[in-house]
Amino acid sequence: MHPHWDTLIVDLDGTILNKAGEISERNLLAFKEVSNQGIEIIIATGRCYAECSHVMGWLGHKGVSICAGGSTLHNASGKTIEASYVPFEIVQEVSNLLTAKGHRCLLLKDIDISEVQYVLVGEVELHDASKWWFDEHDISYIEVNQLEDDPWKDKTVRAGAVACELMLDPIARNIELQLRDAATIQHWSAVTSSEATGSVVHLLEVFGKNVSKLSMLKKYFKESFNKDRVVAIGDGLNDVELLKGVGLSIAMDNATDFVKSHAQHVCGHHEKDGFADAMVTWILST
């Protein structure tokens, strides 16, 4: 048992993974050394489980994972333990706003209930970044022209879209204004897909109310949650609540100033083994 820490929460993209979506040898060794010290490691990522199962294999991760920005919790084999669904009326409003502006609405499903990972709503061409991502990770999906044709209407864990920032950002801000406190909304530039497709793309993600990596972490631990024994490291907007709610919070150097402002420490860049440096500085040396 480590004298200070029981649990480490690790983000993937922009944190332990580089821009190419790979893990360096130093980061991998640091990850394993933390585990060897008896600290429970929980992966907490914006990806759905199918999009990161290969990373779990690289890491040799045998614990639970918080996926899709905190909307699902999975055991070591990928089975869903817990899921937070987006109310259908929210999905409907988001879908209507996106398709009216010429975007595909991407509905992430609970794969333990649905037959596919995504239902794609709308008749326009799918963005190149989404095509690449689905092909790269062998993601299953079906396409429907209208939301009413979705076979799993009440089992959406995330609704969103992918497009260039100039087109998507104004729509995202409009959705924020319309939904206000009824949902959790995030939008920012992608990391891995931008690197792969050669152009910056913007992500819009809409979850149920109060969904976050931290809220799912608390569901996992229930009454035994002790934030003072938990470390979290990340770089994105979906890490902010987590960074605010644990005993030791570390932001990556590549994070925005806003994300860094909610962390106690800032480590190196994700392209320069910042994760490994953080583990040596604040966990392995204590």
C-alpha positions in Angstrom: 0.0 0.0 0.0 1.3 3.4 -1.0 1.7 5.8 2.0 -0.2 8.6 0.3 -2.2 7.4 -2.6 -4.7 4.6 -3.2 -5.9 5.5 -6.7 -4.5 7.1 -9.9 -7.0 8.4 -12.6 -5.3 8.6 -16.0 -6.6 10.3 -19.1 -5.5 8.9 -22.5 -5.4 11.4 -25.4 -3.2 14.3 -24.7 -1.9 12.7 -21.5 -0.4 9.2 -21.6 -0.8 9.0 -25.4 1.1 11.1 -27.9 -0.5 12.9 -30.9 -0.3 9.7 -32.9 -2.4 7.9 -30.3 0.6 5.8 -29.1 2.3 5.3 -25.8 6.1 5.7 -25.3 8.2 3.2 -23.5 8.9 5.7 -20.6 5.2 6.3 -20.1 4.5 2.6 -20.2 7.2 1.8 -17.6 5.9 4.6 -15.3 2.4 3.3 -15.6 3.5 -0.2 -14.6 5.6 1.0 -11.8 2.7 2.9 -10.3 0.6 -0.3 -10.5 3.4 -2.3 -8.9 3.3 0.0 -5.9 -0.2 -1.1 -5.1 -2.0 1.9 -6.5 -5.3 1.2 -8.3 -5.2 2.7 -11.7 -8.4 3.8 -13.4 -8.4 4.9 -17.0 -10.7 7.8 -17.6 -11.2 8.8 -21.2 -13.5 10.6 -23.7 -13.3 7.5 -25.9 -15.9 4.8 -25.8 -14.5 1.4 -24.6 -14.3 0.0 -28.2 -12.1 3.0 -29.2 -9.6 2.4 -26.5 -9.6 -1.4 -25.9 -6.3 -1.7 -27.8 -4.7 0.9 -25.5 -5.9 -1.2 -22.5 -4.0 -4.1 -24.1 -0.8 -2.0 -24.5 -1.0 -0.9 -20.9 -1.8 -4.4 -19.6 -4.6 -2.6 -17.7 -6.7 -5.1 -15.6 -8.8 -2.6 -13.8 -12.0 -0.6 -14.5 -12.3 2.2 -17.0 -14.4 5.3 -17.1 -15.2 5.9 -20.8 -17.1 8.4 -23.0 -16.4 11.3 -20.8 -17.8 9.8 -17.7 -21.0 8.3 -19.1 -20.0 4.7 -18.9 -18.0 2.5 -16.5 -16.5 -0.8 -17.6 -14.9 -3.8 -16.0 -11.6 -5.3 -17.2 -13.2 -7.2 -20.0 -15.1 -4.2 -21.3 -18.6 -5.0 -20.0 -20.6 -2.0 -18.9 -21.0 -1.8 -15.2 -22.8 1.5 -15.1 -24.2 3.9 -17.8 -25.7 7.4 -17.7 -28.1 7.9 -20.6 -29.0 11.2 -22.2 -32.7 11.9 -21.9 -34.4 11.4 -25.2 -35.8 15.0 -25.4 -32.2 16.3 -25.1 -31.1 13.9 -27.9 -34.0 15.0 -30.0 -33.2 18.7 -29.6 -29.5 18.2 -30.3 -30.2 16.0 -33.3 -32.7 18.6 -34.7 -30.2 21.5 -34.3 -27.3 19.6 -35.9 -29.1 18.1 -38.9 -30.9 21.4 -39.6 -27.4 22.9 -40.0 -26.1 20.1 -42.3 -24.3 18.0 -39.8 -24.5 14.3 -38.9 -25.6 13.7 -35.3 -23.4 11.0 -33.8 -25.2 9.0 -31.1 -23.0 6.8 -28.9 -24.8 3.8 -27.5 -24.3 1.4 -24.7 -22.9 -1.5 -26.6 -24.0 -4.1 -24.1 -27.6 -3.2 -25.0 -27.4 -2.0 -28.6 -26.0 -4.0 -31.6 -23.6 -1.2 -32.7 -21.5 1.5 -31.0 -23.0 4.4 -32.9 -26.2 5.5 -34.6 -25.6 8.2 -37.2 -28.5 10.5 -37.8 -28.9 12.6 -41.0 -28.5 12.5 -44.7 -25.3 14.5 -45.2 -21.8 13.1 -45.8 -20.0 11.9 -42.7 -17.0 14.1 -41.9 -13.6 12.7 -43.0 -12.3 12.7 -39.4 -15.2 10.5 -38.3 -14.7 8.2 -41.3 -11.0 7.8 -40.4 -11.8 7.3 -36.7 -14.4 4.6 -37.3 -12.2 2.8 -39.8 -9.1 3.0 -37.6 -10.9 1.5 -34.6 -13.2 -0.8 -36.4 -16.3 0.9 -35.0 -19.7 -0.5 -35.8 -22.6 1.9 -36.7 -25.8 2.2 -38.5 -27.1 5.2 -40.5 -30.6 6.5 -40.2 -32.2 9.5 -41.9 -34.2 10.6 -38.9 -34.0 10.1 -35.2 -37.3 8.2 -35.1 -35.5 5.3 -36.9 -33.0 4.8 -34.1 -33.7 1.3 -32.7 -32.3 2.3 -29.3 -33.7 5.7 -28.7 -33.4 5.7 -24.9 -29.9 4.2 -24.7 -27.7 7.1 -25.9 -24.8 7.9 -23.6 -23.5 10.8 -25.7 -24.8 12.9 -28.6 -22.6 15.0 -30.7 -20.9 16.0 -34.0 -17.5 16.4 -35.6 -16.8 19.2 -38.1 -14.4 22.1 -38.7 -14.4 24.7 -35.9 -15.7 27.5 -38.0 -18.9 25.6 -38.8 -19.5 23.7 -35.5 -18.5 26.2 -32.8 -21.4 28.6 -33.3 -23.9 25.6 -33.2 -22.3 24.3 -30.1 -22.7 27.7 -28.4 -26.3 27.9 -29.5 -26.9 24.4 -28.0 -25.3 25.5 -24.7 -27.7 28.5 -24.5 -30.7 26.4 -25.3 -30.0 23.5 -23.0 -28.4 25.5 -20.2 -28.5 23.3 -17.1 -30.4 20.4 -18.6 -27.2 18.7 -20.0 -23.5 18.6 -19.8 -22.0 20.1 -22.9 -18.4 20.2 -24.1 -16.7 21.3 -27.3 -13.1 21.6 -28.2 -10.5 20.6 -30.9 -9.7 17.0 -31.4 -6.2 15.7 -30.7 -5.6 12.3 -32.4 -8.0 12.7 -35.4 -6.6 16.2 -36.2 -3.1 14.7 -36.3 -4.2 11.8 -38.6 -6.4 13.8 -41.0 -4.1 16.8 -41.3 -6.6 19.4 -40.4 -8.1 20.7 -37.1 -11.5 19.4 -36.4 -13.9 20.4 -33.6 -15.9 18.0 -31.3 -19.3 18.7 -29.8 -20.3 16.3 -27.0 -23.6 16.4 -25.1 -24.2 14.2 -22.1 -26.9 13.8 -19.4 -27.0 16.4 -16.6 -24.0 16.3 -14.2 -22.2 13.6 -16.1 -18.4 13.8 -15.7 -15.5 11.5 -15.0 -15.7 12.6 -11.4 -19.4 11.7 -11.0 -18.7 8.2 -12.4 -15.7 7.8 -10.2 -17.9 8.5 -7.2 -20.5 6.0 -8.4 -17.7 3.4 -8.6 -16.4 4.0 -5.1 -19.8 4.8 -3.5 -19.4 5.4 0.3 -15.7 4.5 0.2 -14.6 7.4 -2.0 -11.8 9.3 -0.3 -10.7 12.2 -2.5 -7.6 12.8 -0.4 -6.1 9.5 -1.5 -6.8 10.0 -5.2 -4.5 11.4 -7.9 -5.8 12.5 -11.3 -3.8 13.6 -14.4 -5.3 15.0 -17.6 -5.3 17.7 -20.2 -8.9 18.3 -21.4 -12.1 20.0 -20.6 -13.6 16.7 -19.6 -10.9 16.4 -16.9 -11.7 19.7 -15.1 -14.3 18.4 -12.7 -12.0 15.5 -11.9 -9.0 17.7 -11.3 -11.1 19.9 -9.0 -12.4 16.9 -7.0 -9.3 14.9 -6.0 -6.5 15.1 -3.5 -3.7 15.7 -6.0 -4.4 17.1 -9.5 -1.9 17.3 -12.4 -2.4 19.0 -15.7 -0.3 18.4 -18.8 1.7 21.2 -20.2 -0.2 20.9 -23.5 -3.5 21.6 -21.7 -5.2 25.0 -22.0 -4.6 27.7 -19.4 -8.2 27.1 -18.2 -7.6 23.4 -17.5 -4.2 24.2 -15.9 -5.9 26.7 -13.6 -7.8 23.8 -11.9 -4.8 21.7 -11.2 -2.3 21.9 -8.4 0.6 21.0 -10.6 1.6 21.1 -14.2 3.9 18.5 -15.7 5.6 18.2 -19.1 4.1 17.9 -22.6 2.4 14.7 -23.7 4.8 14.6 -26.7 7.8 14.6 -24.2 6.8 11.9 -21.7 5.2 14.4 -19.3 3.1 11.6 -17.8 6.3 9.6 -16.8 7.9 12.8 -15.4 4.7 13.4 -13.3 4.7 9.9 -11.9 8.3 10.1 -10.9 7.9 13.6 -9.3 4.7 13.2 -7.4 4.0 9.5 -6.9 7.0 7.2 -7.3 9.3 9.4 -5.3 7.0 9.8 -2.3 
